[in-house]
Each structure stands twice: as C-alpha cells, then as structure tokens.
Amino acid sequence: MRAFVVAVFAFLYLPIALVVLFSFNAGRHASELTGFSVQWYGKALSNPFLVEALKNSLFIATTSALLAALCGTAAALGYGSIIAAHGLFSMALVAMIVGTRLGSLDRNLVEASSDLYATPLTTFRSIVLPQIMPAVIAGFLLAFTFSFDDFIVAFFVAGAQTTLPIYVFASIRRGVTPEINAIATIVLVASVLLVVLAQWQLRQRNPSN
C-alpha cells in the first residue's frame, strides 16, 4: 500500500519537479540539461507580451477574488444563497469556507450582544465580522489563486485579452522552452505560497482552537 501511495505521488509531482529543474537550464532546449542558470527568469520577466499577460491575469484574479469574497460571504450568511448556487465556483468556495467558520462561531456571543440591546448591524460589525474575517481573507486568497491559474474559462471568454495561462498555452504550442519552465515555476511557487497563506489565515482566531 505504501509503495502504491509513493507511486501515485511520484506520478503527480515528478513532472512538476522536472519543470522546476529544467527552468534553471543553461541551454536553449528544454529537453537537454546543460548547466545551471537563472537567465530564463530574467528573460521571462523582460518579455513585454508576458508582462502584459501577467498584468491582465493579476487584474482579473484580484477583481474576481474580491467579488467572490463579498458574494460568497453574503451567501454564507444566508443573504441570497442563490448567489453561490448560480455563481462562479470561487464564490461557492468562499461561501463554504466562511460557512464553516460560522458553524463554529460561539452563538452565545451573538445572543449576549442582543441581550445588551445591540443592533443587528452592530452585532455583525463587532462580533461576527472579526470572527469570520480570517475565513473571508482565506477565501479571497484561494479564489485569487484559482482565478489566476484558470485557463479553460479564460480561454473561452477572454476575447482579445491575453491572460498568463493563455500566453503559456500559446507558447507551448510553438515548443517548450526553458523560459516557459521558468514562468511555470514562478506561478507554481506563487500559488503554493498563496495556498499556505490561506491555510495559515484560516487557523487564526479559530473558535474551535
């Protein structure tokens, strides 16, 4: 059983490790490792078409994540759950994360606030929002990651705009180069860091801890 698990992980992550390794290739061909160099990272970041695609991806991912965080939180609070049902996947993701945090919220605090004649808005702002804010931020980070890495949806609806995944896909059709490996490594590292940050944020002020 352990050998099977190792084989599955190797099948999933060995290609990613090879992409990272060959992104430091000193040669011009992605299939031949001729030395160690970081030149392709500099070349990738100085590519004007890549930079433009990166700006588009950052703008789209940030806007999408903000909408997902707002609408997903509203859906988790019960204000129009149809938003999550008919909205984007990222909105449903935020709704699930915030809903889980709400489920572990100490209801006695809300009841105590009501007993002290606090208005629902004051209760939400002073009691509920501070408790669920880590989940909202974590949902935002995960939604940003999904949106930034998305290719399928962007490919069909982007029109004349080019996002980073679309640029990488178009470049791969002309052949895999160390520059593409460098781009993939940067995106991989950024995505992993955002996911780790989201997980850390979820653990902050968790009522169940």
ZAFI-771568 format. One record per residue (C-alpha): x negated, y, z negated; residue in one letter. Coordinates in steps of 0.1 Angstrom, whole numbers, padded with zeros to 4 digits, always signed. Layout:
N
XYZa;...
//
This chain:
209
+0000+0000+0000m;-0028+0024-0009r;-0045+0016+0025a;-0013+0025+0043f;-0010+0058+0025v;-0046+0066+0033v;-0039+0057+0070a;-0008+0080+0071v;-0027+0109+0056f;-0056+0104+0080a;-0032+0103+0109f;-0016+0135+0098l;-0046+0156+0087y;-0076+0142+0106l;-0066+0161+0138p;-0063+0193+0118i;-0097+0187+0103a;-0112+0183+0138l;-0096+0215+0149v;-0112+0234+0120v;-0145+0216+0126l;-0147+0225+0163f;-0137+0261+0157s;-0172+0265+0144f;-0187+0250+0176n;-0216+0270+0191a;-0208+0256+0226g;-0182+0268+0250r;-0164+0234+0253h;-0140+0223+0226a;-0149+0186+0231s;-0186+0189+0226e;-0200+0199+0192l;-0234+0215+0200t;-0241+0236+0169g;-0226+0258+0142f;-0214+0293+0149s;-0187+0318+0139v;-0188+0336+0172q;-0154+0324+0184w;-0137+0340+0154y;-0152+0374+0164g;-0142+0368+0200k;-0107+0358+0190a;-0102+0389+0168l;-0116+0412+0195s;-0092+0398+0222n;-0067+0426+0229p;-0040+0402+0240f;-0044+0381+0209l;-0043+0412+0187v;-0011+0424+0203e;+0005+0390+0199a;-0006+0389+0163l;+0010+0424+0156k;+0042+0411+0172n;+0042+0380+0150s;+0035+0399+0118l;+0063+0424+0125f;+0088+0397+0134i;+0078+0375+0104a;+0080+0404+0079t;+0114+0416+0092t;+0128+0380+0093s;+0115+0373+0058a;+0130+0404+0044l;+0164+0396+0059l;+0161+0361+0047a;+0152+0371+0012a;+0181+0396+0010l;+0208+0374+0027c;+0196+0342+0011g;+0197+0358-0024t;+0232+0371-0017a;+0243+0337-0006a;+0228+0320-0037a;+0247+0345-0059l;+0279+0335-0042g;+0284+0366-0021y;+0292+0352+0012g;+0278+0316+0013s;+0288+0316+0049i;+0255+0336+0055i;+0235+0305+0045a;+0257+0281+0064a;+0257+0300+0097h;+0224+0320+0093g;+0189+0311+0101l;+0170+0283+0084f;+0149+0307+0065s;+0180+0323+0049m;+0192+0288+0038a;+0157+0282+0024l;+0157+0313+0003v;+0193+0305-0009a;+0182+0271-0020m;+0151+0284-0039i;+0170+0312-0056v;+0200+0290-0063g;+0177+0265-0081t;+0163+0293-0102r;+0198+0305-0110l;+0207+0270-0121g;+0180+0271-0148s;+0189+0306-0159l;+0200+0308-0196d;+0237+0318-0194r;+0236+0329-0230n;+0217+0359-0219l;+0244+0369-0194v;+0271+0363-0220e;+0252+0383-0246a;+0249+0412-0222s;+0286+0411-0215s;+0293+0410-0253d;+0273+0442-0256l;+0296+0458-0230y;+0270+0460-0203a;+0285+0464-0168t;+0280+0435-0143p;+0255+0457-0124l;+0235+0464-0155t;+0235+0427-0164t;+0223+0418-0129f;+0196+0445-0129r;+0184+0439-0164s;+0189+0402-0170i;+0195+0382-0138v;+0172+0400-0113l;+0140+0398-0134p;+0146+0361-0139q;+0152+0353-0102i;+0126+0378-0087m;+0098+0352-0087p;+0121+0329-0066a;+0130+0357-0043v;+0094+0365-0037i;+0085+0329-0032a;+0114+0325-0007g;+0101+0356+0011f;+0066+0342+0014l;+0079+0308+0027l;+0103+0325+0051a;+0074+0346+0064f;+0053+0315+0068t;+0080+0297+0088f;+0087+0327+0110s;+0051+0335+0116f;+0043+0299+0127d;+0075+0294+0147d;+0071+0286+0184f;+0103+0269+0195i;+0128+0297+0186v;+0104+0324+0196a;+0097+0307+0230f;+0134+0308+0239f;+0144+0343+0226v;+0112+0364+0228a;+0118+0376+0263g;+0089+0398+0274a;+0074+0399+0239q;+0045+0376+0231t;+0040+0362+0196t;+0009+0345+0183l;+0022+0309+0187p;+0034+0317+0223i;+0000+0331+0231y;-0018+0300+0217v;+0006+0277+0237f;+0000+0296+0269a;-0038+0295+0263s;-0038+0257+0256i;-0021+0251+0290r;-0053+0265+0305r;-0075+0243+0283g;-0085+0241+0247v;-0115+0263+0238t;-0133+0270+0205p;-0116+0303+0204e;-0082+0286+0203i;-0096+0264+0175n;-0107+0295+0156a;-0072+0310+0159i;-0056+0278+0147a;-0079+0276+0117t;-0071+0312+0107i;-0034+0306+0110v;-0038+0273+0091l;-0057+0289+0062v;-0033+0319+0060a;-0003+0295+0060s;-0018+0273+0032v;-0026+0304+0011l;+0009+0318+0015l;+0025+0284+0005v;+0002+0281-0025v;+0010+0317-0035l;+0047+0309-0031a;+0044+0278-0054q;+0025+0299-0079w;+0051+0326-0078q;+0079+0300-0084l;+0062+0289-0116r;+0061+0324-0130q;+0086+0331-0158r;+0104+0298-0150n;+0131+0294-0177p;+0126+0256-0177s;+0089+0260-0187n;
//
